[in-house]
Amino acid sequence: TALIFSRQNLPFQTRTDAQIADVAKGGYVLAKEKGELKAIIIATGSEVSLAMEAYAQLEGVRVVSMPCAEEFVKQDAAYREEVLPVAIRARVAVEAAHVDYWWKFVGLDGRVIGMTTYGESAPAKDLYQHFGITTEAVVAAVKEAGLEEKIELVVSMCQDCQLSYDVDEVIEFFLAWRQDGYPAMSHSETYR
């Protein structure tokens, strides 16, 4: 048994008795999605607070706290599916340490916010900003991961229904829409 503390001032995360019991399973749902589940943010340690800040800005997002990934993968398939449903491919992991380990949880369509180099020495706030480990980066990554699924769906529909839309034009449209901050569109605008 080990107690690991942070030198950072972190907000306390309120947990239910069931969530506290699920800590022993290595990963659990810390914050349930509002409405339909569209994306999952996975975080561990001090990055959980960033995930929760992003969660507060998004709809349809679940936050999974994963204090021990090794224990999580030992759980039965039903529990892992309950926490990380396979059908939800829009996933973002937040980890201040190296990002490589987290790809197995987010998959090819997901994103990992973290370091890709060794590290630096400075106050945590400065380091997080330097490495792009910010609430804004998590929110953008969730939106981007979800957008890729939408692009894939539209491209598939264009191909399956043999619509006359050029796939590259559809992708360009979605990328421009993302760059504009996802403004609401009327029905007629979606088919311009």
N, C-alpha and C positions, 0 to 999 in steps of 0.2 A: 504494500500500500504506500502511496505517495501523495502528499499534498503539494500542489504546485500553485504558486501565487504569482500574480503579476505586479510589476511596479507601477503600472498604469492605473489611473483612477477610472474604473469601469462602472457603468450603470449595473445595478442588480437586476437580474432577470427573474421575474416571478414565475414559479413553476407549481403545477398541481402535484398532489401526492403520486398520481399515476406517472407523470413526467419524471419525477424524482426517481421512481422505481425503474423507469425505462433508461435512465442514465447507465445502469449496469449492462444494458444491451448495446452500448456503444454509440447509438444514434437514435434520435426520437424527434417527433414533431414538437417544436417549441412554440410555433405560432401557426395556427391553422388558417388556411386561405379564406378570404372574404369572397363568397360567391363560388363560381366554378374555378377549379384548379387549372391554372394555365402555365405556371412556372414554379420552380423550386430553387431556393437559395440554401446552400449547405455551408455551414461555418463551424469553426471550432475555436475554443479559447477566446482571446480578446477580440477576435473578429466577429463574434456573435453580435456584439453591439452594433457593428456596421450593418450586418444583415438585418437586424431589427429596425434600424433607421431607414434602410431601403424599403423594408416591408411596409412601413408606415406611409410610404409614398406610392405604393403600387396596389393594384387590385388583382385578385386571383393568384396570389403568391403565397407559398408556404415556406416557413423557415424550419430547416432541420438542423438541430445542434448535433454535432458528431464528435464527442469528446474522445472516442476511441474507435477508429475505423476498423481495426483488427477484430474487435469484439462484435462490431456491427455485421461484418461479413460472415461471422460464425452463426448468426441467427437464422432461423428457418426462413424459407423463401416467402412464406405468407407474411411474416413480420416485415421483411425487407420491402416487399411489394406495398404493404400498408404505409410505410414511411416514404419510400421512393418509388411511386408507381412507374412501371416501365413505359406506359403510354405517354408520360410527360417527359418530353425530350428537351424542353426549354429549361435548362438547369445551369446554375452559376454556383461555383464554389469560391469561398473567400478564405484565403490562407496567407498570413504574412510570411511564412516560410516558403520554401520552394514549391512551385505549382505542379510539378510532374506527377506526384502521387494522386492528385485529385481527378485526373482525367478519367480514371476508371469509374468514377461516380457521376460525372457529367456527360460522358460519351462524346462522340464526334461532333454533335450539334451544340454542346454546352460551351461554357466559358469558365475560365479560372482567373480570378483576380488575385495576384500575388507577385512574388519576386521570381525573376528568371536568372538572377545573378547571385553572387555570394551574399552580399549585404553591406551595410554601412553602420557606422556608429554615430548616433545622434538621438535627440529626443524622439520618442515614438511618433508624435504628431508630425514632425518634420519628415521622418522616414516614410510614413504612410503616404504623405503628399508626394514625396520624391518618387516612390514606386507606384503611384496611382492606386493605392489601396484606400479608396474613399467611398463614401456613400454614393456620390454621384457616379462613380465608375461602376458600382454594383447595379444601380438603377439602369444605367445605359446598357450594361451587359445583359440584364434580364430582358430589356426591350429588344435588343439585338437578337438574342437567342430565340425569343418568341417570333420575331419577324422572319427568321430563316424558315421556321416551320410554315408560316403563312405563304412565303414565296414558294416553298416546295409544294404546298397544297395547290396553289394557283397554277404552277407549272404543270403539275400532274393533271389538273382539270383541263388545262389547255391541250395537253397531249391526248388524254383519254377521250375527250369529247371532240377532238379534231377541230377545235375552234381556230379561227384565222388569226389569233393573236401571236405576234412574234414573242417567243420566250424571253429573249434579251430585252425587249421593250417592257415586258411585265416586270422583270427584275429591276430594270432602271427606274420604273415607276415607283416600286416599293422602296428602293434605296433613296430616291428623292423625297418620298413621303417621310421616311425616317429622318432625313436631314432637316426637314421642315418641322420636326417635332411632333409628328403624327397628328396633324390637325384633323378634325372631324370633316367628313365629306358627305355630300348629298349622294343619293343613288346615281344620279346622272353623271356626277363627277368621277365615280369609280370606274366608269366605262369610257372615259375620254379617249 
